[in-house]
Amino acid sequence: MPGVIETFALIVSTLATTTLGANLLYLGTLGAAYAGLAYGAALLQGMFVDKPAVPRPDDGAYNLKQSVPSLPIVLGRRKKGSDYLMLEERGGTAYHVMAAAGHRIHGFVEHYLHDEKATLNASGYTVTPAHLANYVRILSRNGLPAETAYADLVTTFPEIWTNNHRGDGLATVRVSAATASSEDYLAVYPNQMPQHSAVIDGALVFDPRDPAHDMTDVETFAFARNIPLLRMHQLTNPWGGKLNLADLYHPDWAHAADVGDQAVTNRDGINEPRYHGGIWFRANNDQVQVGRLLDQAAELVVYERPDGLIGVHAGEFVEPTIRLTEDDIHRLTFKANRSEAATVLAVRGRYTSPENRFNTVDAAIVGNPYIGEDTERTRTLDNQVIERHSHCQRLQKITMIRANAPRVSILATYEAAGDIGYHRFVRVHAPPQLDEAIVEITTTPTFSFRNLTVEFSGIVVPADLYDFDAATEEGEPPTVPEAIVPSGVPVPIDFDVTVQTEVVTGGQTAAFELATWDLVSPALTYEFEWQPATEAEAARSTMSKPGETQVRSAYLTDGVQYRSRLRAWSNGVPSEWTDYIFRTATADPVAPGLVTSPSLTGGVAQVNFGWTAPNSPNYFAARLYLNTVNSFAGATLVATEYGVAAANDARTVTGLTAGTYYGFIVAINSSGVPQAVSATPVATGFAIVT
């Protein structure tokens, strides 16, 4: 830190009631203090440059494709897209290499492909969403000082990518997307090429409270969401305040970090840290605006101490040690701020919600924006660093108190107020307007060494400015809409298959399957697939027409068991298949009549069956059974004799052992349907085999 600029501290306050006022305070005070210094000159130059505004949280929802993008900075935890470094294709696979942050990060927490959260296996391949499973692979690097090149890019693109393409100091992600077949393409990639974004735990920051942290060794730093620590990091980087860590007064910053970690209770009775949050921006964004957002979110006031170090007032009330009385005050201007037109009726809040995928949401309104027929008069607290509803509500309450607070301007003796540069609050006793009132300083105190006076402005605030009863004051947080995961084309409902027959050429009957389902939408068509259960032949399929609830198969092989399934189609995208349904094809379901004149005669190691076939046009054959007892139960099929209707028929069965046998005859048709009368077999009597 080059030299002491003043013998007395200059306060840099962000308590101005407007963004413009806060920026002018920051730039005017800090810029004037450091005029002539290298980084001070750069900061002053920034006053005349229209720098890009800080990105909104929603701006990082998708990849940002720019010609030469400025490096992104991530502090705390944030969800954002990445900037393209390479996009190439080879062998039907597209390879994307993107920079998520222009510095080392703590790590990637979650990956998203479009709006769908992705889970990865150990090799980086997607497991969910299911339609991308094994098609998309995601690898990442945290941006170590000496990183490792992506090995598959080195082997796939040896002419443009080598082991020297490491991306040192850059947090990168590599996404590959394999080509799907034309039939499955729209099902795999319904939104075309997947857009990657990620939830990132950002920069490693210095914590003055941790003795293990060495200011000269960034490898000792750690990830944090503590806003005062994030503000320190922003102040001490080339893209930010351009200071060094040695330029900061560490006891102040350590205390502010302690206040940021204090546990406060929200409306649900859950403890949460007082000032935790995060932000992402680009190195060329307006760093004054970034600093203002961080200061506002943690109620910080950054100032320069007489020793030239940069201190900070933590976001808490401190009992004033300076008390000014009427004897100490040369001039006092008091504005009660009771004008009806100037009264702020309510404060609206907007913050970043991690539960809503780090999108901006509205907090509950503090106050009542409508009184009678009066015009709505509100303030808006819009701070993307804030991540919790209770945090936003606390700051909304403070914003409303400050907006309606009386304003004062005081010219006091140097003897009484000379140490005011170290203080954020002073006590003023000048009845009747100010009776032991607490004044929060909002401007840089002006010292007159000729008159030995100090002049400053402020607002009158209560001693309980930071008190907050979440149970009664927080209000109802916004409803977080449930993320709707695209379900794709609906699977058919109440799918069923029945085997039916019809007469074909020559009077014969043939079997086919009729598939039915419930109508979901007339826009859907359905694909019905059937195949022998033994997979002896390839599956065949047919499509329905839009609005139909049934479709039939081609003719089936009689007596063969088939497995069948159904799926829906919409605009070239299929649903999942239903489970298989198994059915056996039966071309002729009509049973033939019974055989007549049955007989069974024995012989040496054989028996001889005799019968007269039924006079049924669909008679096809007779099944012959033998048993050693007079019961069909347990009988063994020993032969099938084919014949014609009403004909006398016989069959000799040989190879039998000696004993008594009982015979049974069952007539069947060509589909194997047995004879009528509940398929009762016709008994032949017994025969003795010798």
MIVOLO-148171 format. One record per residue (C-alpha): residue number from 1; x, y, z. Coordinates in nm, 2 decimals. Example, Ala and Ser with C-alpha at 12.3 -4.5 7.8 and 13.67 -1.06 7.14 Angstrom:
1, 1.23, -0.45, 0.78
2, 1.37, -0.11, 0.71
END
This chain:
1, 0.00, 0.00, 0.00
2, 0.18, 0.32, -0.11
3, 0.17, 0.57, 0.16
4, -0.09, 0.72, 0.39
5, -0.32, 0.95, 0.21
6, -0.49, 1.12, 0.49
7, -0.44, 1.14, 0.87
8, -0.81, 1.07, 0.92
9, -1.03, 0.79, 0.78
10, -1.25, 0.85, 0.49
11, -1.57, 0.65, 0.50
12, -1.69, 0.48, 0.18
13, -2.06, 0.43, 0.24
14, -2.31, 0.23, 0.04
15, -2.60, 0.35, 0.24
16, -2.71, 0.61, -0.01
17, -3.07, 0.58, -0.10
18, -3.01, 0.54, -0.47
19, -2.78, 0.33, -0.68
20, -2.64, 0.64, -0.84
21, -2.58, 0.79, -0.50
22, -2.40, 0.48, -0.38
23, -2.19, 0.46, -0.69
24, -2.09, 0.83, -0.66
25, -2.00, 0.78, -0.30
26, -1.79, 0.48, -0.38
27, -1.62, 0.63, -0.68
28, -1.59, 0.99, -0.55
29, -1.44, 0.89, -0.21
30, -1.23, 0.60, -0.30
31, -1.12, 0.75, -0.63
32, -1.02, 1.08, -0.47
33, -0.84, 0.90, -0.20
34, -0.63, 0.71, -0.44
35, -0.58, 0.96, -0.71
36, -0.22, 0.94, -0.83
37, -0.19, 0.57, -0.75
38, -0.17, 0.32, -1.03
39, -0.48, 0.13, -0.94
40, -0.66, 0.45, -0.83
41, -0.60, 0.60, -1.17
42, -0.75, 0.30, -1.33
43, -1.05, 0.32, -1.10
44, -1.10, 0.69, -1.19
45, -1.08, 0.61, -1.56
46, -1.36, 0.36, -1.50
47, -1.58, 0.66, -1.42
48, -1.58, 0.76, -1.78
49, -1.63, 0.41, -1.93
50, -1.97, 0.26, -1.98
51, -1.89, -0.09, -1.85
52, -2.14, -0.38, -1.89
53, -2.38, -0.43, -1.61
54, -2.36, -0.73, -1.38
55, -2.53, -1.03, -1.54
56, -2.86, -1.13, -1.39
57, -2.87, -1.49, -1.24
58, -3.11, -1.59, -1.53
59, -2.85, -1.48, -1.78
60, -2.64, -1.78, -1.70
61, -2.92, -2.03, -1.78
62, -2.77, -2.12, -2.12
63, -2.43, -2.12, -2.29
64, -2.31, -1.77, -2.39
65, -2.16, -1.79, -2.74
66, -1.95, -1.47, -2.80
67, -1.66, -1.39, -3.03
68, -1.42, -1.30, -2.75
69, -1.60, -1.32, -2.42
70, -1.45, -1.17, -2.11
71, -1.36, -1.42, -1.84
72, -1.64, -1.52, -1.61
73, -1.59, -1.49, -1.23
74, -1.79, -1.71, -0.99
75, -1.81, -1.62, -0.62
76, -2.00, -1.86, -0.39
77, -2.24, -2.11, -0.55
78, -2.41, -2.03, -0.87
79, -2.57, -2.20, -1.17
80, -2.45, -2.07, -1.51
81, -2.37, -2.17, -1.86
82, -2.02, -2.17, -2.01
83, -1.84, -2.01, -2.30
84, -1.73, -2.21, -2.60
85, -1.37, -2.29, -2.65
86, -1.41, -2.56, -2.91
87, -1.70, -2.74, -3.10
88, -1.59, -3.01, -3.33
89, -1.74, -3.34, -3.47
90, -1.57, -3.67, -3.55
91, -1.71, -4.02, -3.60
92, -2.06, -3.90, -3.55
93, -1.99, -3.75, -3.20
94, -1.99, -3.38, -3.13
95, -1.73, -3.25, -2.88
96, -1.80, -2.93, -2.69
97, -1.52, -2.77, -2.47
98, -1.64, -2.48, -2.27
99, -1.50, -2.24, -2.00
100, -1.72, -2.22, -1.69
101, -1.50, -1.98, -1.50
102, -1.18, -1.79, -1.57
103, -1.02, -1.90, -1.25
104, -0.98, -2.21, -1.03
105, -1.30, -2.32, -0.87
106, -1.39, -2.55, -0.58
107, -1.58, -2.78, -0.81
108, -1.89, -2.87, -1.02
109, -2.19, -2.95, -0.80
110, -2.46, -3.04, -1.06
111, -2.48, -3.06, -1.43
112, -2.78, -2.97, -1.64
113, -2.86, -3.04, -2.00
114, -3.12, -2.79, -2.11
115, -3.34, -2.78, -1.80
116, -3.30, -3.14, -1.71
117, -3.06, -3.23, -1.42
118, -2.81, -3.49, -1.53
119, -2.66, -3.76, -1.31
120, -2.34, -3.92, -1.43
121, -2.17, -4.26, -1.37
122, -1.81, -4.29, -1.28
123, -1.70, -4.25, -1.64
124, -1.90, -3.93, -1.69
125, -2.18, -4.09, -1.90
126, -2.53, -3.97, -1.83
127, -2.76, -4.20, -1.64
128, -3.05, -3.96, -1.62
129, -3.23, -3.81, -1.80
130, -3.30, -4.16, -1.94
131, -3.34, -4.04, -2.30
132, -2.98, -3.92, -2.30
133, -2.83, -4.22, -2.12
134, -2.50, -4.33, -2.27
135, -2.54, -4.07, -2.55
136, -2.39, -3.77, -2.36
137, -2.07, -3.77, -2.16
138, -1.96, -3.49, -1.93
139, -1.60, -3.44, -1.80
140, -1.47, -3.13, -1.62
141, -1.16, -2.96, -1.48
142, -1.15, -2.73, -1.18
143, -0.88, -2.50, -1.32
144, -0.57, -2.61, -1.13
145, -0.25, -2.41, -1.19
146, -0.13, -2.71, -1.40
147, -0.43, -2.89, -1.54
148, -0.46, -3.22, -1.74
149, -0.56, -3.22, -2.11
150, -0.88, -3.42, -2.19
151, -0.72, -3.75, -2.31
152, -1.00, -3.84, -2.56
153, -0.96, -3.51, -2.73
154, -0.59, -3.57, -2.78
155, -0.66, -3.90, -2.94
156, -0.96, -3.79, -3.14
157, -0.82, -3.46, -3.27
158, -0.44, -3.50, -3.27
159, -0.40, -3.24, -3.54
160, -0.56, -2.96, -3.33
161, -0.55, -3.08, -2.97
162, -0.24, -3.20, -2.78
163, -0.14, -3.27, -2.42
164, -0.04, -2.90, -2.40
165, -0.40, -2.80, -2.43
166, -0.45, -2.82, -2.06
167, -0.65, -2.50, -1.98
168, -0.43, -2.41, -1.68
169, -0.63, -2.19, -1.44
170, -0.95, -2.23, -1.63
171, -1.25, -2.43, -1.50
172, -1.37, -2.61, -1.81
173, -1.62, -2.87, -1.90
174, -1.61, -3.11, -2.19
175, -1.95, -3.25, -2.33
176, -1.97, -3.51, -2.60
177, -2.30, -3.60, -2.77
178, -2.31, -3.91, -2.98
179, -2.54, -3.93, -3.29
180, -2.86, -4.12, -3.25
181, -3.03, -4.32, -3.53
182, -3.28, -4.13, -3.74
183, -3.56, -4.33, -3.58
184, -3.45, -4.24, -3.22
185, -3.31, -3.90, -3.28
186, -3.61, -3.69, -3.17
187, -3.66, -3.92, -2.87
188, -3.29, -3.88, -2.76
189, -3.25, -3.51, -2.85
190, -3.60, -3.36, -2.83
191, -3.45, -3.01, -2.80
192, -3.17, -3.07, -3.05
193, -2.81, -3.04, -2.92
194, -2.81, -3.04, -2.54
195, -2.73, -2.70, -2.38
196, -2.50, -2.75, -2.08
197, -2.51, -2.55, -1.76
198, -2.38, -2.63, -1.41
199, -2.41, -2.54, -1.05
200, -2.06, -2.43, -0.95
201, -1.89, -2.38, -0.62
202, -1.67, -2.09, -0.72
203, -1.35, -1.93, -0.63
204, -1.12, -2.02, -0.34
205, -1.09, -1.71, -0.11
206, -0.87, -1.60, 0.17
207, -1.01, -1.61, 0.52
208, -0.82, -1.39, 0.77
209, -0.96, -1.60, 1.06
210, -0.80, -1.92, 0.94
211, -0.43, -1.94, 1.04
212, -0.38, -2.21, 0.77
213, -0.45, -1.94, 0.50
214, -0.13, -1.78, 0.37
215, -0.18, -1.45, 0.19
216, 0.10, -1.54, -0.05
217, -0.02, -1.89, -0.13
218, -0.35, -1.93, -0.31
219, -0.33, -2.30, -0.26
220, -0.41, -2.25, 0.11
221, -0.73, -2.06, 0.03
222, -1.08, -2.23, 0.06
223, -1.42, -2.21, -0.09
224, -1.67, -1.99, 0.10
225, -2.02, -1.84, 0.06
226, -1.95, -1.58, 0.33
227, -2.03, -1.24, 0.17
228, -1.76, -1.03, 0.35
229, -1.50, -1.29, 0.24
230, -1.63, -1.27, -0.12
231, -1.60, -0.89, -0.10
232, -1.24, -0.92, 0.01
233, -1.17, -1.14, -0.29
234, -1.34, -0.90, -0.52
235, -1.14, -0.61, -0.38
236, -0.80, -0.79, -0.41
237, -0.81, -0.91, -0.77
238, -0.69, -0.74, -1.09
239, -1.04, -0.75, -1.23
240, -1.18, -0.60, -0.92
241, -1.04, -0.35, -0.67
242, -0.68, -0.42, -0.77
243, -0.57, -0.42, -0.41
244, -0.35, -0.66, -0.23
245, -0.45, -0.86, 0.07
246, -0.19, -0.67, 0.26
247, -0.38, -0.35, 0.18
248, -0.68, -0.47, 0.40
249, -0.72, -0.43, 0.77
250, -0.77, -0.79, 0.86
251, -0.92, -0.76, 1.21
252, -1.21, -0.56, 1.06
253, -1.27, -0.81, 0.78
254, -1.24, -1.11, 1.02
255, -1.51, -0.96, 1.24
256, -1.73, -0.89, 0.94
257, -1.69, -1.25, 0.84
258, -1.79, -1.36, 1.19
259, -2.10, -1.15, 1.16
260, -2.17, -1.31, 0.82
261, -2.15, -1.66, 0.98
262, -2.38, -1.58, 1.27
263, -2.68, -1.81, 1.29
264, -3.02, -1.64, 1.25
265, -3.36, -1.82, 1.27
266, -3.60, -1.81, 0.98
267, -3.98, -1.84, 0.99
268, -3.96, -2.22, 0.99
269, -3.74, -2.22, 1.30
270, -3.43, -2.32, 1.09
271, -3.10, -2.16, 1.15
272, -2.92, -2.01, 0.86
273, -2.61, -1.79, 0.82
274, -2.67, -1.42, 0.85
275, -2.49, -1.30, 0.54
276, -2.41, -1.58, 0.29
277, -2.47, -1.57, -0.08
278, -2.30, -1.57, -0.42
279, -2.27, -1.39, -0.75
280, -2.12, -1.45, -1.10
281, -2.01, -1.18, -1.34
282, -1.75, -1.11, -1.60
283, -1.41, -0.95, -1.56
284, -1.51, -0.65, -1.77
285, -1.84, -0.58, -1.58
286, -1.87, -0.27, -1.37
287, -1.69, -0.36, -1.06
288, -1.84, -0.07, -0.86
289, -2.18, -0.23, -0.92
290, -2.05, -0.57, -0.82
291, -1.91, -0.42, -0.50
292, -2.23, -0.24, -0.43
293, -2.43, -0.56, -0.46
294, -2.20, -0.74, -0.22
295, -2.19, -0.45, 0.03
296, -2.57, -0.42, 0.02
297, -2.63, -0.79, 0.07
298, -2.40, -0.80, 0.38
299, -2.47, -0.44, 0.51
300, -2.10, -0.36, 0.47
301, -1.95, -0.02, 0.47
302, -1.59, -0.01, 0.32
303, -1.36, 0.27, 0.44
304, -1.00, 0.37, 0.45
305, -0.83, 0.39, 0.78
306, -0.57, 0.66, 0.88
307, -0.29, 0.40, 0.84
308, -0.39, 0.36, 0.47
309, -0.54, 0.01, 0.51
310, -0.89, -0.06, 0.39
311, -1.13, -0.15, 0.68
312, -1.50, -0.25, 0.68
313, -1.79, -0.19, 0.91
314, -1.98, -0.52, 0.96
315, -2.35, -0.55, 0.91
316, -2.45, -0.50, 1.27
317, -2.54, -0.23, 1.51
318, -2.26, -0.10, 1.73
319, -2.33, 0.11, 2.03
320, -2.19, 0.46, 1.94
321, -1.89, 0.58, 2.14
322, -1.91, 0.93, 2.00
323, -2.18, 1.15, 2.16
324, -2.25, 1.49, 2.03
325, -2.45, 1.75, 2.23
326, -2.57, 2.10, 2.16
327, -2.25, 2.23, 2.29
328, -2.05, 2.03, 2.03
329, -2.28, 2.13, 1.73
330, -2.23, 2.45, 1.53
331, -2.51, 2.38, 1.28
332, -2.78, 2.11, 1.26
333, -3.02, 2.07, 0.98
334, -3.31, 1.83, 1.05
335, -3.56, 1.70, 0.79
336, -3.83, 1.49, 0.95
337, -3.91, 1.32, 0.61
338, -4.28, 1.31, 0.69
339, -4.40, 1.43, 0.35
340, -4.69, 1.21, 0.23
341, -4.55, 1.19, -0.12
342, -4.21, 1.09, 0.00
343, -4.32, 0.82, 0.24
344, -4.23, 0.47, 0.13
345, -4.52, 0.25, 0.20
346, -4.36, -0.09, 0.11
347, -4.04, -0.25, -0.01
348, -4.04, -0.52, -0.27
349, -3.76, -0.77, -0.27
350, -3.60, -0.99, -0.54
351, -3.33, -1.24, -0.47
352, -3.17, -1.55, -0.62
353, -3.33, -1.88, -0.52
354, -3.12, -2.20, -0.51
355, -3.44, -2.40, -0.47
356, -3.56, -2.24, -0.80
357, -3.24, -2.34, -0.99
358, -3.08, -2.01, -0.90
359, -3.34, -1.80, -1.08
360, -3.46, -1.46, -0.96
361, -3.78, -1.47, -0.75
362, -3.99, -1.22, -0.57
363, -3.99, -1.21, -0.19
364, -4.29, -1.12, 0.02
365, -4.37, -0.75, 0.03
366, -4.27, -0.56, 0.35
367, -4.54, -0.30, 0.43
368, -4.86, -0.22, 0.25
369, -4.82, -0.06, -0.10
370, -5.18, 0.06, -0.11
371, -5.34, 0.29, 0.14
372, -5.68, 0.41, 0.04
373, -5.67, 0.54, -0.32
374, -5.31, 0.66, -0.29
375, -5.07, 0.60, -0.57
376, -4.84, 0.30, -0.50
377, -4.51, 0.42, -0.35
378, -4.26, 0.14, -0.31
379, -3.89, 0.07, -0.31
380, -3.74, -0.23, -0.47
381, -3.45, -0.43, -0.31
382, -3.32, -0.62, -0.61
383, -3.00, -0.80, -0.51
384, -2.88, -1.12, -0.68
385, -2.62, -1.19, -0.42
386, -2.90, -1.28, -0.17
387, -3.00, -1.65, -0.17
388, -3.25, -1.68, 0.12
389, -3.60, -1.54, 0.17
390, -3.53, -1.45, 0.53
391, -3.21, -1.27, 0.44
392, -3.40, -1.07, 0.18
393, -3.68, -0.99, 0.42
394, -3.43, -0.86, 0.68
395, -3.28, -0.62, 0.43
396, -3.62, -0.51, 0.31
397, -3.72, -0.41, 0.66
398, -3.39, -0.22, 0.70
399, -3.44, -0.05, 0.36
400, -3.79, 0.07, 0.46
401, -3.66, 0.20, 0.79
402, -3.39, 0.40, 0.62
403, -3.62, 0.52, 0.34
404, -3.85, 0.68, 0.59
405, -3.59, 0.79, 0.84
406, -3.53, 1.16, 0.93
407, -3.23, 1.32, 0.76
408, -2.98, 1.53, 0.94
409, -2.68, 1.73, 0.85
410, -2.44, 1.83, 1.13
411, -2.14, 2.06, 1.16
412, -1.96, 1.97, 1.48
413, -1.64, 2.06, 1.66
414, -1.34, 1.86, 1.57
415, -1.26, 1.81, 1.94
416, -1.59, 1.62, 1.98
417, -1.61, 1.44, 1.64
418, -1.26, 1.42, 1.52
419, -1.25, 1.04, 1.55
420, -1.57, 1.00, 1.35
421, -1.39, 0.85, 1.05
422, -1.38, 0.51, 1.23
423, -1.75, 0.51, 1.31
424, -2.07, 0.41, 1.14
425, -2.31, 0.53, 1.42
426, -2.29, 0.83, 1.64
427, -2.53, 0.95, 1.92
428, -2.66, 1.30, 1.90
429, -2.84, 1.48, 2.19
430, -3.00, 1.81, 2.07
431, -3.35, 1.83, 2.20
432, -3.62, 1.86, 2.10
433, -3.56, 1.71, 1.76
434, -3.28, 1.47, 1.85
435, -3.30, 1.33, 2.20
436, -3.02, 1.08, 2.24
437, -3.08, 0.99, 1.88
438, -2.87, 0.74, 1.69
439, -2.74, 0.87, 1.36
440, -2.61, 0.65, 1.09
441, -2.35, 0.83, 0.88
442, -2.42, 0.82, 0.51
443, -2.17, 1.06, 0.36
444, -1.80, 1.11, 0.39
445, -1.72, 1.34, 0.68
446, -1.55, 1.66, 0.57
447, -1.28, 1.80, 0.80
448, -1.19, 2.17, 0.81
449, -0.86, 2.21, 0.98
450, -0.89, 2.59, 0.95
451, -1.21, 2.60, 1.16
452, -1.14, 2.27, 1.34
453, -1.48, 2.13, 1.24
454, -1.63, 1.81, 1.10
455, -1.93, 1.81, 0.88
456, -2.13, 1.50, 0.79
457, -2.48, 1.38, 0.70
458, -2.68, 1.09, 0.82
459, -3.02, 0.94, 0.90
460, -3.18, 0.88, 1.24
461, -3.22, 0.50, 1.30
462, -3.34, 0.30, 1.59
463, -3.11, 0.10, 1.81
464, -3.29, -0.21, 1.71
465, -3.23, -0.15, 1.34
466, -3.10, -0.50, 1.28
467, -3.35, -0.68, 1.51
468, -3.58, -0.92, 1.32
469, -3.84, -1.16, 1.45
470, -3.88, -1.41, 1.16
471, -4.19, -1.58, 1.31
472, -4.39, -1.26, 1.28
473, -4.20, -1.04, 1.03
474, -4.07, -1.27, 0.75
475, -4.39, -1.32, 0.56
476, -4.47, -1.60, 0.32
477, -4.19, -1.70, 0.09
478, -4.27, -1.75, -0.28
479, -4.39, -2.08, -0.39
480, -4.12, -2.27, -0.58
481, -4.28, -2.43, -0.88
482, -4.20, -2.79, -0.92
483, -3.97, -2.86, -1.20
484, -4.17, -3.04, -1.47
485, -3.96, -3.32, -1.63
486, -4.07, -3.39, -1.98
487, -4.24, -3.73, -1.98
488, -4.22, -3.77, -2.36
489, -4.49, -3.96, -2.55
490, -4.72, -4.14, -2.32
491, -4.70, -4.52, -2.29
492, -5.03, -4.68, -2.42
493, -5.29, -4.74, -2.15
494, -5.49, -5.07, -2.10
495, -5.31, -5.25, -2.39
496, -5.45, -5.59, -2.45
497, -5.43, -5.86, -2.73
498, -5.69, -6.12, -2.83
499, -5.65, -6.40, -3.09
500, -5.92, -6.40, -3.35
501, -5.99, -6.60, -3.67
502, -6.14, -6.54, -4.01
503, -6.22, -6.76, -4.31
504, -5.97, -6.75, -4.59
505, -5.95, -6.90, -4.94
506, -6.07, -7.26, -4.95
507, -6.29, -7.23, -4.65
508, -6.00, -7.26, -4.41
509, -5.97, -7.03, -4.11
510, -5.66, -6.83, -4.01
511, -5.56, -6.67, -3.68
512, -5.45, -6.31, -3.62
513, -5.40, -6.09, -3.32
514, -5.61, -5.78, -3.24
515, -5.45, -5.52, -3.03
516, -5.66, -5.27, -2.83
517, -5.59, -4.97, -2.61
518, -5.75, -4.66, -2.46
519, -5.77, -4.34, -2.66
520, -5.54, -4.07, -2.51
521, -5.52, -3.83, -2.80
522, -5.63, -3.84, -3.16
523, -5.29, -3.70, -3.25
524, -5.11, -4.02, -3.15
525, -5.05, -4.32, -3.37
526, -4.96, -4.66, -3.24
527, -4.71, -4.93, -3.35
528, -4.81, -5.29, -3.28
529, -4.53, -5.55, -3.29
530, -4.55, -5.93, -3.27
531, -4.30, -6.21, -3.29
532, -4.29, -6.59, -3.20
533, -4.20, -6.62, -2.84
534, -3.90, -6.84, -2.94
535, -3.77, -6.56, -3.16
536, -3.75, -6.81, -3.44
537, -3.83, -6.53, -3.68
538, -3.79, -6.15, -3.69
539, -4.04, -5.93, -3.53
540, -4.31, -5.77, -3.75
541, -4.51, -5.46, -3.68
542, -4.79, -5.24, -3.82
543, -4.91, -4.89, -3.76
544, -5.25, -4.76, -3.66
545, -5.42, -4.45, -3.80
546, -5.46, -4.14, -3.59
547, -5.75, -4.17, -3.35
548, -5.78, -4.55, -3.38
549, -5.79, -4.77, -3.07
550, -5.72, -5.10, -3.23
551, -5.51, -5.26, -3.50
552, -5.46, -5.62, -3.62
553, -5.16, -5.83, -3.71
554, -5.10, -6.03, -4.02
555, -5.20, -6.40, -4.02
556, -5.01, -6.61, -3.76
557, -4.87, -6.96, -3.77
558, -5.13, -7.19, -3.61
559, -5.04, -7.33, -3.27
560, -4.74, -7.10, -3.22
561, -4.71, -6.88, -2.91
562, -4.64, -6.52, -2.99
563, -4.52, -6.22, -2.78
564, -4.67, -5.88, -2.86
565, -4.62, -5.52, -2.75
566, -4.73, -5.17, -2.83
567, -4.59, -4.81, -2.84
568, -4.72, -4.47, -2.93
569, -4.57, -4.22, -3.18
570, -4.60, -3.84, -3.20
571, -4.42, -3.62, -3.45
572, -4.16, -3.89, -3.51
573, -4.09, -3.96, -3.14
574, -4.20, -4.29, -2.99
575, -4.30, -4.38, -2.64
576, -4.15, -4.66, -2.44
577, -4.28, -5.01, -2.53
578, -4.54, -5.17, -2.32
579, -4.46, -5.50, -2.15
580, -4.50, -5.81, -2.36
581, -4.83, -6.00, -2.38
582, -4.81, -6.37, -2.47
583, -5.08, -6.54, -2.67
584, -5.10, -6.87, -2.87
585, -5.24, -6.86, -3.22
586, -5.55, -7.08, -3.28
587, -5.68, -7.08, -3.63
588, -5.98, -7.31, -3.56
589, -6.13, -7.27, -3.21
590, -6.42, -7.51, -3.29
591, -6.38, -7.85, -3.13
592, -6.45, -8.17, -3.34
593, -6.69, -8.44, -3.23
594, -6.61, -8.76, -3.03
595, -6.47, -9.07, -3.19
596, -6.69, -9.37, -3.19
597, -6.65, -9.75, -3.17
598, -6.33, -9.74, -2.97
599, -6.14, -10.06, -2.91
600, -5.81, -10.18, -2.77
601, -5.65, -10.52, -2.82
602, -5.33, -10.66, -2.67
603, -5.05, -10.86, -2.82
604, -4.68, -10.93, -2.77
605, -4.52, -10.61, -2.65
606, -4.79, -10.41, -2.83
607, -5.15, -10.29, -2.84
608, -5.38, -10.20, -3.13
609, -5.62, -9.90, -3.11
610, -5.93, -9.89, -3.33
611, -6.20, -9.62, -3.37
612, -6.43, -9.44, -3.61
613, -6.35, -9.07, -3.67
614, -6.63, -8.82, -3.59
615, -6.83, -8.69, -3.88
616, -6.69, -8.33, -3.82
617, -6.55, -8.13, -4.12
618, -6.27, -8.00, -3.91
619, -6.16, -8.34, -3.77
620, -5.78, -8.35, -3.82
621, -5.63, -8.63, -3.60
622, -5.67, -8.85, -3.29
623, -5.44, -8.85, -2.99
624, -5.39, -9.19, -2.84
625, -5.31, -9.23, -2.46
626, -5.22, -9.53, -2.24
627, -5.23, -9.58, -1.87
628, -5.17, -9.87, -1.63
629, -5.49, -9.77, -1.43
630, -5.83, -9.69, -1.56
631, -5.79, -9.31, -1.54
632, -5.70, -9.05, -1.79
633, -5.52, -8.86, -1.52
634, -5.15, -8.96, -1.56
635, -5.20, -9.12, -1.90
636, -4.92, -9.09, -2.15
637, -4.96, -8.97, -2.51
638, -4.82, -9.26, -2.71
639, -4.92, -9.16, -3.07
640, -5.11, -8.91, -3.29
641, -5.29, -9.06, -3.59
642, -5.40, -8.82, -3.87
643, -5.71, -8.90, -4.06
644, -6.03, -8.78, -4.23
645, -6.38, -8.74, -4.09
646, -6.62, -9.05, -4.05
647, -6.34, -9.29, -4.15
648, -6.25, -9.62, -3.97
649, -5.90, -9.58, -3.84
650, -5.65, -9.79, -3.64
651, -5.30, -9.76, -3.49
652, -5.06, -10.01, -3.34
653, -4.83, -9.90, -3.06
654, -4.53, -10.12, -3.00
655, -4.24, -10.15, -2.75
656, -4.46, -10.20, -2.44
657, -4.38, -10.41, -2.14
658, -4.61, -10.69, -2.02
659, -4.91, -10.58, -1.82
660, -5.26, -10.45, -1.83
661, -5.32, -10.12, -2.02
662, -5.61, -9.88, -2.04
663, -5.66, -9.67, -2.36
664, -5.81, -9.33, -2.42
665, -5.87, -9.15, -2.76
666, -5.90, -8.77, -2.80
667, -6.01, -8.61, -3.14
668, -5.85, -8.28, -3.23
669, -5.88, -8.02, -3.51
670, -5.60, -7.87, -3.71
671, -5.53, -7.61, -3.43
672, -5.50, -7.88, -3.17
673, -5.83, -7.80, -3.01
674, -5.96, -8.13, -2.85
675, -6.30, -8.28, -2.89
676, -6.61, -8.14, -2.73
677, -6.79, -8.24, -2.41
678, -6.52, -8.06, -2.20
679, -6.25, -8.25, -2.38
680, -6.34, -8.57, -2.21
681, -6.14, -8.85, -2.36
682, -6.31, -9.16, -2.50
683, -6.21, -9.47, -2.31
684, -6.13, -9.79, -2.50
685, -6.13, -10.04, -2.22
686, -5.83, -10.25, -2.13
687, -5.60, -10.49, -2.30
688, -5.33, -10.73, -2.18
689, -4.98, -10.71, -2.32
690, -4.77, -11.03, -2.30
END
